[in-house]
Amino acid sequence: MNILVTNMFDLMHVIRQFSQMDGNITLYA
């Protein structure tokens, strides 16, 4: 189960980096 949680956090981190590069992405809807 911990692996799933870790993957979720890693995915969120990657999405945040992409959102910083591309301002068009809004994940805070």
N, CA, C and O atoms as a Tinker XYZ file with bonds, in Angstrom:
   116  protein
     1  N      0.837000   -1.205000    0.000000    73     2
     2  CA     0.000000    0.000000    0.000000    64     1     3
     3  C      0.878000    1.262000    0.000000    63     2     4     5
     4  O      0.529000    2.271000   -0.614000    81     3
     5  N      2.007000    1.191000    0.690000    73     3     6
     6  CA     2.874000    2.363000    0.769000    64     5     7
     7  C      3.403000    2.753000   -0.605000    63     6     8     9
     8  O      3.634000    3.931000   -0.875000    81     7
     9  N      3.595000    1.752000   -1.482000    73     7    10
    10  CA     4.108000    2.045000   -2.821000    64     9    11
    11  C      3.104000    2.909000   -3.577000    63    10    12    13
    12  O      3.493000    3.832000   -4.293000    81    11
    13  N      1.828000    2.617000   -3.423000    73    11    14
    14  CA     0.792000    3.387000   -4.111000    64    13    15
    15  C      0.806000    4.835000   -3.634000    63    14    16    17
    16  O      0.710000    5.760000   -4.441000    81    15
    17  N      0.925000    5.028000   -2.329000    73    15    18
    18  CA     0.947000    6.386000   -1.778000    64    17    19
    19  C      2.169000    7.137000   -2.287000    63    18    20    21
    20  O      2.079000    8.309000   -2.650000    81    19
    21  N      3.317000    6.453000   -2.313000    73    19    22
    22  CA     4.550000    7.087000   -2.784000    64    21    23
    23  C      4.406000    7.500000   -4.236000    63    22    24    25
    24  O      4.836000    8.586000   -4.623000    81    23
    25  N      3.799000    6.632000   -5.047000    73    23    26
    26  CA     3.605000    6.964000   -6.464000    64    25    27
    27  C      2.694000    8.175000   -6.607000    63    26    28    29
    28  O      2.902000    9.007000   -7.491000    81    27
    29  N      1.692000    8.282000   -5.752000    73    27    30
    30  CA     0.777000    9.416000   -5.808000    64    29    31
    31  C      1.524000   10.715000   -5.509000    63    30    32    33
    32  O      1.337000   11.715000   -6.202000    81    31
    33  N      2.371000   10.698000   -4.475000    73    31    34
    34  CA     3.123000   11.898000   -4.119000    64    33    35
    35  C      4.106000   12.253000   -5.221000    63    34    36    37
    36  O      4.276000   13.427000   -5.552000    81    35
    37  N      4.765000   11.231000   -5.798000    73    35    38
    38  CA     5.708000   11.492000   -6.889000    64    37    39
    39  C      4.970000   12.103000   -8.074000    63    38    40    41
    40  O      5.472000   13.032000   -8.706000    81    39
    41  N      3.776000   11.586000   -8.378000    73    39    42
    42  CA     2.993000   12.096000   -9.502000    64    41    43
    43  C      2.613000   13.552000   -9.258000    63    42    44    45
    44  O      2.695000   14.376000  -10.169000    81    43
    45  N      2.200000   13.871000   -8.040000    73    43    46
    46  CA     1.826000   15.241000   -7.712000    64    45    47
    47  C      3.023000   16.168000   -7.863000    63    46    48    49
    48  O      2.888000   17.289000   -8.354000    81    47
    49  N      4.211000   15.695000   -7.436000    73    47    50
    50  CA     5.419000   16.509000   -7.538000    64    49    51
    51  C      5.739000   16.805000   -9.000000    63    50    52    53
    52  O      6.086000   17.932000   -9.353000    81    51
    53  N      5.619000   15.783000   -9.844000    73    51    54
    54  CA     5.893000   15.964000  -11.276000    64    53    55
    55  C      4.885000   16.934000  -11.887000    63    54    56    57
    56  O      5.245000   17.796000  -12.689000    81    55
    57  N      3.618000   16.783000  -11.498000    73    55    58
    58  CA     2.574000   17.669000  -12.032000    64    57    59
    59  C      2.845000   19.105000  -11.608000    63    58    60    61
    60  O      2.635000   20.031000  -12.392000    81    59
    61  N      3.308000   19.302000  -10.374000    73    59    62
    62  CA     3.600000   20.664000   -9.911000    64    61    63
    63  C      4.736000   21.265000  -10.730000    63    62    64    65
    64  O      4.690000   22.443000  -11.084000    81    63
    65  N      5.765000   20.456000  -11.037000    73    63    66
    66  CA     6.877000   20.975000  -11.836000    64    65    67
    67  C      6.390000   21.363000  -13.223000    63    66    68    69
    68  O      6.790000   22.396000  -13.760000    81    67
    69  N      5.515000   20.528000  -13.811000    73    67    70
    70  CA     4.986000   20.837000  -15.137000    64    69    71
    71  C      4.118000   22.085000  -15.073000    63    70    72    73
    72  O      4.158000   22.911000  -15.985000    81    71
    73  N      3.331000   22.236000  -14.005000    73    71    74
    74  CA     2.433000   23.385000  -13.890000    64    73    75
    75  C      3.250000   24.668000  -13.743000    63    74    76    77
    76  O      2.812000   25.727000  -14.193000    81    75
    77  N      4.428000   24.591000  -13.121000    73    75    78
    78  CA     5.279000   25.771000  -12.994000    64    77    79
    79  C      5.829000   26.161000  -14.364000    63    78    80    81
    80  O      5.973000   27.346000  -14.664000    81    79
    81  N      6.138000   25.155000  -15.199000    73    79    82
    82  CA     6.676000   25.424000  -16.530000    64    81    83
    83  C      5.580000   25.932000  -17.454000    63    82    84    85
    84  O      5.809000   26.850000  -18.242000    81    83
    85  N      4.393000   25.346000  -17.365000    73    83    86
    86  CA     3.276000   25.722000  -18.231000    64    85    87
    87  C      2.161000   26.321000  -17.384000    63    86    88    89
    88  O      1.439000   25.601000  -16.693000    81    87
    89  N      2.025000   27.633000  -17.440000    73    87    90
    90  CA     1.043000   28.319000  -16.601000    64    89    91
    91  C     -0.386000   28.041000  -17.035000    63    90    92    93
    92  O     -1.325000   28.349000  -16.301000    81    91
    93  N     -0.565000   27.458000  -18.227000    73    91    94
    94  CA    -1.917000   27.203000  -18.719000    64    93    95
    95  C     -2.584000   26.083000  -17.940000    63    94    96    97
    96  O     -3.810000   25.974000  -17.938000    81    95
    97  N     -1.789000   25.248000  -17.278000    73    95    98
    98  CA    -2.364000   24.117000  -16.551000    64    97    99
    99  C     -2.856000   24.594000  -15.185000    63    98   100   101
   100  O     -2.085000   25.155000  -14.407000    81    99
   101  N     -4.133000   24.373000  -14.897000    73    99   102
   102  CA    -4.686000   24.768000  -13.594000    64   101   103
   103  C     -5.267000   23.535000  -12.921000    63   102   104   105
   104  O     -6.295000   23.009000  -13.347000    81   103
   105  N     -4.601000   23.078000  -11.866000    73   103   106
   106  CA    -5.034000   21.867000  -11.181000    64   105   107
   107  C     -5.803000   22.201000   -9.906000    63   106   108   109
   108  O     -6.130000   21.311000   -9.122000    81   107
   109  N     -6.096000   23.513000   -9.698000    73   107   110
   110  CA    -6.757000   23.912000   -8.456000    64   109   111
   111  C     -8.213000   24.267000   -8.723000    63   110   112   113
   112  O     -8.776000   25.149000   -8.075000    81   111
   113  N     -8.807000   23.579000   -9.671000    73   111   114
   114  CA   -10.187000   23.899000  -10.056000    64   113   115
   115  C    -11.117000   23.679000   -8.866000    63   114   116
   116  O    -12.324000   23.891000   -8.978000    81   115
